[in-house]
Amino acid sequence: MAAARKRRRHTKCPGFHFQDTSMKNIRSYEEIGILQHDLDELQKSDMHSDDYKQTSAILRTRLERLLRERELRKSFRSQHEGLDSIIGNGQIGTDTFTHEEELRKRPAPIRQRLLVVANRLPVRANRKGESSWQLDMSIGGLVSALLDSCGILIEDTPDKGITEFETRWIGWAGVNVPDEIGQKSLTEALAEKRCIPVFLDEDLVNLYYNGYCNNILWPLFHYIGLPQEDRLATTRSFQSQFDAYVRANQMFADVVNEHYIEGDIVWCHDYHLMFLPKFLKEHNSTMKVGWFLHTPFPSSEIHRTLPSRSELLRAVLVADLVGFHTYDYARHFVSACTRILGLEGTPDGVEDQGKLTRVAAFPIGIDPGRFIRAIQLPQVKDHIEELKKRFSGRKIMLGVDRLDMIKGIPQKILAFEKFLEENPDWHDKVVLLQIAAPTRTNVLEYQKLTCQVHEIVGRINGRFGSLTTVPIHHLDQTLDFHGLCALYAITGFKKGSSDSKRGAAQSLGAGAILVNPWNITEVASSIAYALNMPAEEREKRHHHNFMHVTTHTSQEWAETFVSELNDTIVEAQLRIRQIPPLLQAKEAVQCYLKSNNRLLILGFYATLTEPLDCGRRIDQFKEMEPKLHPEVKEALKRLCEDPKTTVVVLSGCHHSVLDKNFGEFNIWLGAEHGVFLRTPNKKWIRNLPEVQMDWVDSVKHVFEYFTERTPRSTFELRETSLVWNFKHADIEFGRLQAKDMLQHLWTGPISNASVEVVQGGRSVEVRANGVTKGSGIKRILGEVVHYKDMKEPIDYVLCVGHFLAKDEDVYTFFEPEPPTPLRSSLSSPVNGSSLDRSGSGGMSMKRANPFSASNSNDSSTGDVDWKDSTPSILDLNSNHYFSCAVKKKRSCARYLLSSSADVVSLLKQMADN
């Protein structure tokens, strides 16, 4: 069957190769079905790596998969629209209709169940009796954006988006319903609208919604600080509000879990529900969870002023995909995660120990078709004619905003006043219609704002108005959709579309006039420029905006987000298949006990050192003075005294650091990646021939310079290398400095030197050529064999460490040869080779001894080819080799260990048996 599927892909869709910039159109339901089959196969959770490799090349990259799914959606929609048109015109026969209906069913899997979770439902519930409710549509940006794109059935909303998603909306109904009868009847009434209620009591709403959401998060996210007189009171009440916020998020999660069906997509919305992804994933780690913010996300300097800053960020990062309106907001979020949490920001998002949370911008849109249909209604046409007569001969400027602190209504009106001052010819020729929908009328600050706006409007109308006309019509009320459509039509209606002129500057930059809203003079000048604009330029600008609005619709926004979320899951599955499994300590210990000649190779930093977390922050001073984990000392001592066991600590640090921590142990120590070796008799020898080190002084001067100009960075001078570390510096500044440093090094001090530059996540190391842990362990083994006069081959190797990628050759050093490119299944623990784990038929790794007998003081021991020698020192069945990366997800090691505590536990088990 698999072979048939492959033939089907390659024979029936030969034109789909996205490497070419031209994309073939999909013209039949058969092709749609084939493409849908490809996408479904790719997203199967049990698909193995070799299956993925054999999949058609067009599915191998994320971008190609997204482009294919986008084309699939468009073709699916056009096929349905075309078929509906034919059926509606009576141009299709019964037999054809049956055939087309059957074909129409084939791509049905594209219609996913989508659970939209927001603080408020898109309806307002008014109780009319004990078990009777009246439901009216709510207003707001989130509701407008999601209604048509997700197919929620509300009055005057066309049954449109249903072909893409089978949607349920979960949220608070905006009313307190304490009794069971009321909750049951409201749930039944909302079910008809595909809505599911979350019941919150008044006290919780006051603390969670009015308190933490609106008084703390909302101002903070919009760069508005708390009034100074309220700061202390807010600080005292903060914890109770935060606790209520967490509790409310848990209640939302409980409702989602109750209605969740395997395979559903859960789309969480806005700052009210930042803990929701965390609670959902804790309940079901396989749940597809996306989170989208409908407000700005502030810069890290602003977000870090929030006491719960880290908890909120970590809760959101549990989501698979995090979305924002603009790239600026996404960039601020990633910056906050790197600066506050110390995580790695990548072009794709935020990475934490191999787990990637995708972060992206998804500019929101409207549904142009809804406006076009509305202005064809008789009542809207009548309203349009009435408004045209009312404002005949005058240019109309329209503003539609909530009366909110962040909307800049006073600044807009003052700029209009400035325009009237500077352009007296326009006094009777222009009018500003400002619709200011009331919000939070019980909040003192908003009451002050209302009074301020009324005062400014009254003053301007009194100054520039007449007995028959006034320059500003200000309404403190909410208009219904049809009334807004009429206003939009007379201000910007062209070519069958209504242009609300409310698009974000980032989205409508090509056609919009961009201004600094805080600069009243600049805004006034822009108003004059717009009103006096030549017709040709106005038409061109409108065309740019029209094309953007009609192509970047709310439905496209929702489909793009869900498509990205689906593919993020696919990408994560592919990444997981490249991640080695956790080490099963019991198996490693059992193999250890059965062996007669064991070799343990252990790293030092983050492997045998004590934990550094101090209240979730790493203490830089303690990190600069690494100490051996106190709980490992006894176990390590017993292992070193076991005649069947050889323990080697292999580190990049200076030999003085290892001496300080392991001076009491009869242990092998490899300092500076094995360049220097200390034998159990505590004698240090140089384990590498002399190399040219004349480059050290010039590199040292460069490192000193960058350490001085990069606060909290450090550099370490070793005998064969220098390391500059900026882990504790500002991450973005540190990376810029590292880039500058590397450019300087390559063009100057090391341009002709025999050195290597090794870049870590937050470090730069310059070391002599050929110095790696892999080459170091090769030389060390020669000394071990000679020192111990080893007669019996090594039959067990454990190699554990937290190493840079450059030094992971120590893991592959013991791997059987030749390695197979990919593991054959998820269960195989060998990363990079396909081996038999049963114990029978396992590959035996027998290599010739590369080490000739030599004096221990001879620094030239080592680099002899395996094939040139005859005695065997390794008789290593693959089941008796355990390479483990510590605190790293992406590694060429066979297994993973989560922390140094796991290493300590493993060594204790070995020592105790």
C-alpha positions in Angstrom: 0.0 0.0 0.0 2.8 2.4 0.8 4.4 1.8 -2.6 1.0 2.4 -4.2 0.7 5.7 -2.3 4.2 6.7 -3.5 3.3 5.9 -7.2 0.1 7.8 -6.8 1.9 10.9 -5.5 4.4 11.0 -8.3 2.3 10.0 -11.2 -0.9 11.9 -10.6 0.5 15.2 -9.4 3.6 15.7 -11.6 3.2 19.4 -11.9 3.4 20.3 -8.2 7.0 21.3 -7.6 7.1 24.5 -5.6 10.8 25.0 -6.3 9.6 26.6 -9.5 8.1 30.1 -8.9 5.1 29.3 -11.1 2.4 27.2 -9.3 0.1 24.9 -11.2 -3.6 25.4 -10.5 -5.6 22.5 -9.1 -8.5 21.9 -11.4 -10.2 18.7 -10.2 -11.6 17.2 -7.0 -9.3 14.2 -7.7 -6.2 16.3 -7.4 -7.6 18.0 -4.3 -8.1 14.6 -2.7 -4.6 13.5 -3.6 -3.1 16.7 -2.0 -5.3 16.3 1.1 -4.1 12.7 1.3 -0.5 13.9 1.2 -1.1 16.4 4.0 -2.9 13.8 6.1 -0.1 11.3 5.7 2.4 13.8 6.8 0.5 14.7 9.9 0.0 11.1 11.1 1.6 10.8 14.5 3.0 7.3 13.8 4.9 8.3 10.6 8.5 7.3 10.9 11.6 9.2 9.7 12.2 6.9 6.8 8.5 7.4 5.7 9.2 11.1 5.8 12.3 10.8 3.8 10.4 8.9 1.1 7.7 11.5 0.9 7.7 13.6 -2.2 10.2 16.4 -1.9 7.6 19.1 -2.1 6.5 18.3 1.5 10.0 18.3 3.1 10.1 22.0 4.1 7.7 23.9 6.2 7.2 26.7 3.6 6.4 24.2 0.8 3.9 22.4 3.0 2.2 25.7 3.9 2.1 26.8 0.2 0.6 23.5 -0.8 -2.1 23.7 1.9 -2.8 27.3 0.9 -3.3 26.3 -2.7 -5.4 23.4 -1.5 -7.7 25.7 0.5 -8.2 28.1 -2.4 -8.9 25.3 -4.9 -11.3 23.7 -2.5 -13.2 27.0 -2.1 -13.3 27.8 -5.8 -14.5 24.3 -6.6 -17.3 24.6 -4.1 -18.3 28.1 -5.3 -18.2 27.0 -8.9 -20.3 23.9 -8.2 -22.8 25.9 -6.2 -23.2 28.3 -9.1 -23.8 25.5 -11.6 -26.3 23.8 -9.3 -28.1 27.1 -8.7 -28.4 27.8 -12.4 -29.8 24.3 -13.0 -26.9 23.4 -15.3 -26.2 20.0 -13.8 -27.9 16.6 -14.3 -28.8 14.0 -11.6 -26.0 11.6 -12.5 -23.4 14.4 -12.6 -24.7 15.8 -9.4 -24.3 12.5 -7.6 -20.8 12.2 -8.9 -19.8 15.7 -7.9 -21.4 15.2 -4.5 -19.2 12.2 -4.0 -16.1 14.1 -5.1 -17.1 17.0 -2.8 -16.9 14.6 0.2 -13.3 13.6 -0.6 -11.4 16.6 0.9 -13.7 16.8 3.9 -10.8 16.3 6.4 -9.7 19.9 5.7 -12.7 21.0 7.8 -11.3 20.8 11.3 -13.1 21.2 14.6 -11.9 24.5 16.1 -12.5 25.5 19.7 -12.2 29.3 19.9 -11.6 30.3 23.5 -11.9 34.0 24.5 -12.9 35.9 27.6 -16.3 36.9 26.2 -18.7 35.0 24.0 -19.8 36.8 20.8 -23.3 37.2 22.3 -24.8 39.1 25.2 -27.2 37.1 27.4 -30.2 38.8 29.0 -32.3 36.8 31.4 -36.1 37.1 30.7 -37.3 34.4 33.1 -36.2 31.5 35.3 -35.2 29.5 32.2 -35.6 32.0 29.4 -32.8 34.0 27.7 -32.4 36.7 25.0 -29.2 36.5 23.1 -27.9 39.6 21.2 -24.7 39.9 19.2 -21.8 41.6 21.0 -19.5 44.2 19.5 -15.7 44.4 19.5 -12.7 43.7 17.3 -12.3 40.1 18.3 -15.9 39.3 17.6 -15.9 41.1 14.3 -12.7 39.3 13.2 -13.8 35.8 14.2 -17.5 35.7 13.3 -17.3 35.2 9.6 -13.9 33.5 9.6 -14.9 30.8 12.0 -18.6 30.3 11.1 -20.3 31.2 14.4 -24.0 31.5 13.8 -25.2 34.9 15.0 -28.0 37.1 13.7 -27.2 39.0 10.4 -24.0 36.9 10.1 -24.0 34.8 6.9 -23.4 31.1 7.2 -20.0 31.4 5.5 -16.9 30.1 7.3 -18.5 26.8 8.1 -16.9 25.2 5.0 -13.5 25.7 6.6 -14.0 25.0 10.3 -16.5 23.3 12.5 -16.3 25.9 15.3 -17.3 26.1 18.9 -16.8 29.4 20.9 -16.0 29.0 24.6 -16.2 32.1 26.9 -18.0 34.0 29.6 -21.5 35.1 28.8 -21.1 38.4 30.6 -23.7 37.6 33.2 -23.7 36.1 36.7 -25.8 32.9 36.7 -25.6 31.3 40.2 -28.5 28.9 39.9 -28.4 25.5 38.2 -31.6 26.0 36.3 -30.3 29.2 34.8 -27.0 27.7 33.9 -28.6 24.7 32.2 -31.1 26.8 30.2 -28.4 29.3 29.1 -26.1 26.5 28.0 -28.9 25.1 25.8 -29.7 28.5 24.3 -26.1 29.2 23.5 -25.6 25.7 22.0 -27.8 26.8 19.1 -25.3 29.5 18.4 -22.4 27.0 18.7 -21.3 28.7 21.9 -20.3 27.2 25.2 -20.4 29.2 28.4 -17.9 29.5 31.3 -19.7 30.5 34.5 -17.8 33.0 36.6 -19.2 34.6 39.8 -19.2 38.3 40.5 -16.4 38.3 43.0 -14.1 36.4 40.6 -15.0 38.6 37.7 -14.2 41.7 39.8 -10.8 40.5 40.7 -9.9 38.7 37.5 -11.5 40.8 34.8 -11.9 44.3 36.3 -8.8 43.9 38.5 -5.9 42.0 37.0 -6.9 42.1 33.3 -8.1 45.7 33.0 -6.2 47.5 35.7 -2.8 45.8 35.3 -2.3 43.9 32.1 -4.3 46.3 29.8 -2.4 49.5 30.8 0.9 47.7 30.9 0.5 46.2 27.4 -0.4 49.7 26.1 2.5 51.5 27.8 0.3 53.2 30.3 1.7 53.3 33.8 -0.5 53.1 36.9 -1.4 56.5 38.4 1.1 57.3 41.2 -1.6 57.7 43.8 -3.0 54.2 43.0 0.4 52.4 42.9 0.6 51.3 46.5 -3.0 50.2 46.7 -2.6 48.2 43.5 0.6 46.6 44.8 -1.2 45.5 48.0 -4.1 44.0 46.0 -2.0 42.5 43.2 -1.6 39.0 44.7 -5.3 38.5 45.2 -6.0 39.7 41.7 -3.3 37.5 40.2 -4.6 34.4 42.1 -8.1 35.2 40.7 -6.6 35.4 37.2 -5.0 32.0 37.5 -8.2 30.5 39.0 -10.3 31.9 36.2 -7.9 30.5 33.5 -8.2 27.1 35.2 -12.0 27.3 34.9 -11.7 28.1 31.2 -9.4 25.1 30.8 -11.8 22.8 32.7 -14.6 23.7 30.2 -12.3 23.2 27.2 -11.2 19.8 28.5 -14.8 18.8 29.0 -15.7 19.5 25.3 -12.4 18.6 23.7 -12.3 15.8 21.2 -9.0 14.2 20.0 -7.8 16.2 17.0 -9.5 19.5 17.9 -7.6 22.7 17.5 -7.8 25.0 20.6 -7.3 28.7 19.7 -6.9 30.9 22.8 -7.3 34.6 22.5 -6.0 37.7 24.2 -4.3 38.7 27.5 -7.2 37.5 29.6 -6.1 33.9 29.0 -2.3 33.8 29.2 -2.3 30.8 31.6 -4.7 28.8 29.5 -2.1 27.1 27.2 -0.2 25.9 30.2 -3.3 24.4 31.9 -4.5 22.8 28.7 -1.1 21.1 27.9 -0.8 19.9 31.5 -4.1 18.1 31.0 -3.3 16.8 27.5 0.2 17.3 26.1 -0.8 16.3 22.6 -3.5 19.0 22.3 -3.0 21.5 19.5 -2.9 24.8 21.2 -2.5 28.3 19.7 -2.6 31.7 21.5 -3.2 35.0 19.8 -2.8 38.5 21.3 -5.2 41.2 20.1 -3.3 44.1 21.8 0.2 45.3 21.5 2.9 43.4 23.4 5.2 45.9 25.1 9.0 46.0 25.0 10.8 43.8 27.5 11.7 46.9 29.6 8.0 47.5 30.2 7.0 43.9 30.6 9.7 43.3 33.2 8.0 45.8 35.6 5.2 43.2 36.1 5.8 41.1 39.2 4.4 38.0 37.5 6.4 38.6 34.3 8.1 35.2 34.2 5.0 33.1 35.1 3.0 34.7 32.3 5.7 34.3 29.7 6.3 30.6 30.6 2.6 29.9 30.5 2.2 31.3 27.0 5.3 29.5 25.8 3.6 26.1 26.4 1.5 26.8 23.3 2.5 25.4 20.0 2.0 28.7 18.1 1.9 32.2 19.5 0.5 34.9 17.2 0.6 38.7 17.2 -0.9 41.4 14.9 2.5 42.8 13.8 6.1 41.8 13.7 7.0 44.5 16.3 4.8 42.8 18.9 6.2 39.4 18.1 9.8 40.7 18.3 9.0 42.3 21.7 7.7 38.9 23.0 10.7 37.0 21.8 13.0 39.7 23.3 11.1 39.4 26.7 11.6 35.7 26.7 15.3 36.0 26.0 16.0 38.9 28.4 13.7 37.9 31.3 13.7 34.1 31.0 17.2 33.6 29.5 15.9 31.5 26.6 17.1 31.3 23.0 15.3 33.5 20.5 15.4 32.2 16.9 13.9 33.4 13.6 11.1 30.9 14.2 10.3 31.7 17.8 11.6 30.8 21.3 13.6 27.6 22.0 13.8 26.1 25.5 16.0 22.9 25.7 15.0 21.8 22.2 11.3 22.6 22.6 10.4 25.3 20.0 7.4 27.6 20.4 6.7 29.3 17.1 6.2 33.0 17.3 4.8 34.8 14.2 2.9 37.8 13.0 -0.6 37.4 11.6 -2.1 40.7 10.5 -5.9 40.6 11.1 -8.4 41.6 8.4 -12.1 42.1 7.9 -14.7 40.4 5.8 -15.2 42.7 2.8 -18.0 40.6 1.4 -20.1 41.2 4.5 -19.9 45.0 3.9 -20.6 44.6 0.2 -23.7 42.6 0.9 -24.9 45.0 3.7 -24.9 48.1 1.5 -27.2 46.4 -1.0 -29.9 46.2 1.7 -32.8 48.6 1.2 -32.5 50.1 4.8 -28.8 50.7 4.3 -29.3 52.4 0.9 -32.0 54.6 2.4 -29.6 55.6 5.2 -26.9 56.4 2.7 -29.2 58.7 0.8 -30.2 60.5 4.0 -26.6 61.1 5.0 -25.7 62.4 1.6 -28.4 65.0 1.8 -27.6 65.8 5.4 -23.9 66.6 4.6 -24.3 67.7 1.0 -21.4 69.7 -0.3 -19.1 68.8 2.6 -16.1 66.4 2.8 -16.7 63.8 5.5 -14.0 62.5 7.8 -15.0 59.5 9.9 -13.5 58.1 13.1 -14.9 55.0 14.8 -13.3 54.1 18.1 -14.0 52.9 21.5 -13.8 55.8 24.0 -10.6 54.3 25.4 -7.4 55.8 26.9 -5.3 54.3 24.1 -7.4 55.4 21.1 -6.0 58.9 21.0 -9.4 60.6 20.4 -8.4 63.9 22.2 -5.3 64.1 20.1 -7.2 63.5 16.9 -9.7 66.2 17.7 -7.0 68.7 18.6 -5.3 67.9 15.3 -8.5 68.6 13.5 -8.8 71.9 15.4 -5.2 72.8 14.3 -6.2 72.0 10.7 -9.2 74.4 10.9 -6.9 77.1 12.3 -4.5 76.8 9.4 -7.1 76.3 6.6 -9.9 78.8 7.0 -11.1 78.0 3.4 -12.3 74.5 4.7 -14.4 75.7 7.6 -17.7 75.1 5.9 -16.5 72.3 3.6 -15.5 69.5 6.0 -17.0 67.7 8.9 -15.6 65.2 11.3 -18.0 62.4 12.4 -16.5 60.8 15.5 -18.3 57.7 16.9 -17.0 57.0 20.4 -18.5 53.8 21.7 -18.6 54.0 25.5 -16.6 51.6 27.5 -15.8 51.0 31.2 -18.2 53.8 32.2 -17.8 53.0 35.9 -14.0 53.6 35.9 -13.0 57.1 37.1 -10.2 57.5 34.5 -12.7 56.8 31.6 -15.2 59.2 33.1 -12.5 61.9 33.1 -11.7 61.1 29.5 -15.3 61.5 28.4 -15.5 64.9 30.1 -12.3 65.9 28.4 -13.5 65.0 25.0 -16.8 66.7 25.4 -15.0 69.9 26.5 -12.7 69.9 23.5 -15.6 69.2 21.1 -17.8 71.9 22.6 -14.9 74.4 22.4 -14.1 73.7 18.7 -17.8 73.7 17.6 -18.3 77.0 19.5 -15.2 78.5 17.8 -15.7 77.3 14.2 -19.4 76.4 14.0 -22.4 78.4 12.8 -26.1 78.5 13.3 -26.6 75.8 10.7 -23.4 73.7 10.8 -20.8 72.5 13.2 -17.4 71.0 12.3 -17.5 68.0 14.6 -20.4 65.6 15.2 -19.4 63.5 18.2 -21.6 60.6 19.3 -21.1 58.8 22.7 -23.0 55.7 21.5 -22.6 52.4 19.7 -24.0 52.2 16.1 -25.4 49.0 14.7 -23.7 47.3 11.8 -26.0 48.7 9.2 -25.6 52.2 10.5 -21.8 51.9 10.3 -21.9 50.5 6.8 -23.8 53.6 5.7 -21.2 55.8 7.2 -18.4 53.8 5.7 -20.1 54.0 2.3 -20.3 57.8 2.1 -16.8 58.3 3.3 -14.9 55.6 1.4 -17.2 53.5 -0.8 -15.7 52.7 -4.2 -15.6 49.8 -6.6 -18.1 47.7 -4.7 -16.2 47.8 -1.5 -16.3 49.8 1.7 -13.0 51.2 3.0 -13.3 51.9 6.7 -9.9 53.7 6.7 -9.1 52.0 10.0 -6.4 49.6 8.9 -3.2 49.4 10.8 -0.3 51.5 9.5 1.9 48.4 9.1 -0.7 46.8 6.9 -1.9 49.8 4.8 1.4 51.5 4.6 1.4 51.4 0.7 -1.7 53.5 0.4 -2.1 55.2 3.8 -0.6 58.5 4.9 1.6 57.7 7.9 1.8 60.1 10.8 3.0 60.4 14.3 -0.3 60.6 16.2 1.3 62.4 19.1 2.5 65.2 16.8 -0.7 67.4 16.3 1.0 69.7 13.8 2.0 66.7 11.6 -1.5 65.2 11.8 -3.1 68.5 10.8 -0.8 68.9 7.8 -1.6 65.3 6.8 -5.4 66.1 7.0 -4.8 69.1 4.7 -2.7 67.0 2.3 -5.4 64.2 2.1 -8.3 66.7 1.5 -6.4 68.5 -1.3 -4.9 65.3 -2.8 -5.2 65.0 -6.6 -7.8 62.5 -7.8 -5.2 60.4 -9.6 -3.1 59.9 -6.4 -6.2 59.3 -4.3 -7.3 56.6 -6.7 -3.9 54.9 -6.6 -3.7 55.0 -2.8 -7.2 53.6 -2.6 -6.3 50.8 -4.9 -3.4 49.7 -2.7 -5.6 49.7 0.4 -8.5 48.0 -1.5 -6.3 45.2 -2.7 -4.8 44.6 0.8 -8.2 44.6 2.5 -9.9 42.3 0.0 -7.0 39.8 0.0 -6.1 39.8 3.7 -9.5 39.0 5.0 -10.5 37.8 8.4 -11.2 34.4 7.0 -7.7 34.3 5.4 -6.3 35.4 8.8 -8.0 32.6 10.7 -7.1 29.9 8.0 -3.5 31.0 7.9 -3.2 30.8 11.7 -4.7 27.3 11.8 -2.6 26.2 8.9 0.5 27.4 10.6 -0.5 25.7 13.8 -1.1 22.4 12.1 2.2 22.6 10.4 3.9 23.6 13.7 2.7 20.3 15.1 4.2 18.5 12.1 7.5 20.3 12.4 7.6 19.5 16.1 7.1 15.8 15.4 9.9 15.8 12.9 12.1 17.6 15.5 11.2 15.0 18.1 12.3 12.2 15.9 15.7 13.8 15.7 15.9 14.0 19.5 17.4 11.0 21.3 15.3 9.3 24.0 15.9 9.6 27.7 18.4 7.1 29.1 16.8 4.1 30.9 19.1 4.1 33.9 18.2 0.5 34.9 19.3 -0.9 31.5 22.6 1.1 31.7 23.3 -0.2 35.2 22.5 -3.8 34.3 24.9 -3.7 31.4 27.5 -2.1 33.6 27.3 -5.0 36.1 27.6 -7.6 33.4 30.8 -6.1 32.1 34.4 -6.8 33.1 36.3 -3.8 31.9 34.3 -0.5 32.0 35.2 3.0 30.9 33.2 6.0 32.2 33.8 9.3 30.5 32.2 12.2 32.3 32.0 15.9 31.6 32.3 18.5 34.3 30.2 21.7 33.8 26.5 21.0 34.1 27.3 17.3 34.4 29.0 16.8 37.8 28.6 20.3 39.1 26.1 21.4 41.8 22.9 23.1 40.6 23.1 26.8 40.0 19.5 27.8 40.0 18.9 30.4 42.8 15.3 31.4 42.8 15.0 30.7 39.0 18.0 33.0 38.4 21.5 31.7 37.8 24.1 33.2 40.1 27.0 34.4 37.8 29.5 34.4 40.7 28.7 30.7 41.5 28.9 29.7 37.9 32.4 31.2 37.6 33.4 29.1 40.6 32.1 25.6 39.7 31.9 23.1 42.4 31.5 19.3 42.4 28.0 18.2 43.2 28.2 17.2 46.9 26.0 14.1 46.5 28.2 12.5 43.8 31.4 12.5 45.8 30.9 9.2 47.6 29.7 7.3 44.6 32.5 8.7 42.4 35.1 7.6 45.0 33.8 4.0 45.0 33.7 3.9 41.3 37.3 5.1 41.0 38.4 2.4 43.5 36.8 -0.4 41.5 39.6 -2.2 39.6 37.2 -3.1 36.8 36.2 0.6 36.2 38.2 3.5 34.7 36.7 6.9 35.3 37.8 9.9 33.1 36.6 13.4 33.7 37.0 15.3 30.4 36.5 19.0 30.5 37.4 22.2 28.6 38.4 24.0 31.8 41.8 24.8 33.1 43.6 22.0 35.0 43.6 24.1 38.2 39.8 23.9 38.3 39.8 20.1 38.0 42.6 19.8 40.6 40.5 21.9 43.0 37.4 19.7 42.7 39.0 16.2 42.2 42.2 16.4 44.1 41.2 13.7 46.6 40.1 11.2 43.9 42.2 8.6 42.2 40.7 9.6 38.9 41.8 10.4 35.3 41.4 14.1 34.5 41.5 15.6 31.0 41.8 19.4 31.1 41.4 21.7 28.1 39.6 19.0 26.1 42.2 16.4 26.9 45.3 18.4 26.0 46.5 18.0 29.6 46.1 14.7 31.4 46.3 13.8 35.1 46.9 10.1 35.9 45.5 8.5 39.1 48.9 9.1 40.7 48.1 12.9 40.5 50.8 13.6 37.9 49.9 16.0 35.1 51.4 15.4 31.6 50.9 17.2 28.3 48.9 15.0 26.1 49.4 16.9 22.8 52.5 17.7 20.8 53.6 21.3 21.0 51.6 23.6 18.8 52.1 27.2 17.7 50.6 29.6 20.3 52.0 32.9 19.0 48.4 34.1 18.3 47.4 34.1 22.0 48.5 37.6 23.0 46.7 39.3 20.1 43.5 37.3 20.7 43.7 38.1 24.4 43.8 41.8 23.7 40.6 41.5 21.6 38.8 39.5 24.3 39.8 42.0 27.0 38.5 44.8 24.8 35.1 43.2 24.3 34.8 42.1 27.9 35.3 45.8 29.0 32.6 47.0 26.6 30.1 44.2 27.3 28.8 44.4 30.9 28.6 41.0 32.7 30.7 39.2 30.1 33.9 37.3 31.1 36.8 35.7 29.4 39.1 32.9 30.5 42.7 32.4 29.4 43.8 28.8 29.1 47.0 27.3 27.9 45.8 26.2 24.5 42.6 28.3 24.1 40.8 31.5 25.1 37.0 31.6 25.9 34.8 34.7 25.9 31.4 34.2 27.6 28.4 36.5 27.4 25.8 34.3 29.0 24.9 36.8 31.6 25.1 39.9 29.4 22.1 41.4 27.6 21.5 38.7 25.1 20.9 40.9 22.0 23.8 43.2 22.8 26.0 40.2 23.5 25.2 38.6 20.1 26.0 41.9 18.3 29.3 42.1 20.2 30.1 38.5 19.3 29.4 39.2 15.7 31.7 42.2 15.8 34.4 40.2 17.6 34.4 37.4 15.0 34.7 39.8 12.1 37.6 41.5 13.8 39.3 38.2 14.7 39.0 36.7 11.2 40.4 39.8 9.5 43.2 40.4 12.0 44.7 38.3 14.8 43.8 34.8 13.5 43.7 35.4 9.8 46.8 33.3 9.2 47.0 31.3 12.5 46.5 27.6 12.9 43.4 27.9 15.1 39.7 27.1 15.2 36.9 29.3 16.3 34.2 27.4 18.2 30.9 29.3 18.8 28.6 28.2 21.6 25.2 29.5 22.2 26.6 32.5 24.2 30.3 32.0 23.9 33.3 32.3 21.5 36.3 30.1 21.9 39.6 30.3 20.0 41.6 27.1 20.3 44.5 25.4 18.6 43.6 23.3 15.5 42.8 19.6 16.2 41.8 20.2 19.8 38.4 18.4 20.5 37.2 16.0 23.1 37.1 13.3 20.5 40.8 13.6 19.6 41.5 14.1 23.3 39.9 10.8 24.4 41.7 9.0 21.7 45.1 10.0 23.2 43.8 9.5 26.7 42.9 5.9 26.0 46.4 5.2 24.9 47.7 6.5 28.3 45.1 4.5 30.2 46.0 1.2 28.4 49.7 1.8 29.0 49.3 2.9 32.6 47.0 0.1 33.7 48.8 -2.5 31.5 45.4 -3.4 30.3 45.1 -7.1 29.1 41.3 -7.4 28.7 39.5 -5.4 26.1 37.0 -2.7 27.2 33.5 -4.1 27.0 31.4 -1.2 28.4 31.5 2.6 27.8 29.4 5.3 29.3 30.1 8.8 28.0 28.1 11.6 29.6 28.4 15.4 29.2 27.1 18.8 28.4 29.4 19.5 25.4 29.5 22.0 22.5 28.6 20.5 19.1 32.3 20.7 18.1 33.2 18.4 21.0 30.4 15.9 20.5 32.9 13.9 18.4 33.6 12.1 21.7 30.1 10.5 21.4 30.6 9.3 17.8 34.2 8.1 18.6 32.9 4.8 20.0 30.0 4.3 17.5 30.2 1.2 15.2 31.2 2.0 11.6 29.8 2.7 9.2 26.8 4.5 10.7 23.4 4.3 9.1 22.1 7.8 8.1 18.7 7.5 10.0 17.2 5.5 12.7 14.7 3.1 11.4 12.0 3.8 14.0 11.1 6.0 16.9 11.9 3.3 19.4 15.6 2.9 18.4 17.8 4.7 20.9 20.8 5.0 18.7 21.1 8.4 17.1 23.0 8.1 13.9 23.0 4.3 13.5 20.6 1.5 13.3 21.5 -1.2 15.8 20.0 -4.3 17.3 19.0 -3.7 20.9 18.0 -7.3 21.6 21.5 -8.4 22.6 21.5 -11.1 19.9 23.1 -10.3 16.7 24.3 -7.0 18.0 27.1 -5.3 16.2 30.4 -6.0 17.7 32.8 -3.1 17.7 36.3 -4.5 17.6 39.0 -2.0 16.7 42.7 -2.3 16.7 44.7 -0.6 19.5 46.0 2.7 18.1 48.3 3.1 21.1 51.9 1.9 21.2 53.5 1.4 24.6 55.2 4.6 25.5 56.7 6.4 28.5 54.0 8.3 30.3 56.0 11.5 30.0 56.1 11.2 26.2 53.8 13.9 24.9 53.6 12.3 21.4 51.4 9.3 22.3 48.3 9.0 20.4 47.6 9.6 16.7 48.2 6.2 15.2 45.6 4.9 12.7 43.4 2.1 14.1 44.2 -0.1 11.1 48.0 0.1 11.6 47.9 -1.9 14.9 46.9 -5.4 15.8 46.0 -5.8 19.6 42.4 -5.1 20.3 41.4 -2.9 23.3 37.7 -2.6 22.5 35.3 -5.4 22.3 32.2 -3.3 22.5 28.8 -4.6 21.7 26.6 -1.7 20.7 24.2 -2.6 23.6 27.0 -1.9 26.0 27.7 1.7 24.7 25.8 4.5 26.3 26.4 8.1 25.2 24.3 10.7 27.0 23.9 14.5 26.5 23.0 16.4 29.6 20.4 19.3 29.4 20.5 19.2 25.6 17.8 18.1 23.2 19.6 18.3 19.9 22.7 16.1 20.1 24.4 13.2 18.3 24.5 11.3 21.6 22.4 8.1 21.8 20.4 9.2 24.9 19.5 12.2 27.0 19.7 13.0 30.7 17.7 16.0 32.0 20.1 17.4 34.6 23.2 16.9 36.7 20.9 15.4 39.3 20.1 12.5 36.9 23.8 12.0 36.4 24.4 11.8 40.1 21.5 9.3 40.5 22.9 7.1 37.7 26.4 7.0 39.2 25.0 6.2 42.6 23.1 3.2 41.2 26.3 2.0 39.6 28.3 2.4 42.8 25.7 0.8 45.0 25.5 -2.5 43.0 
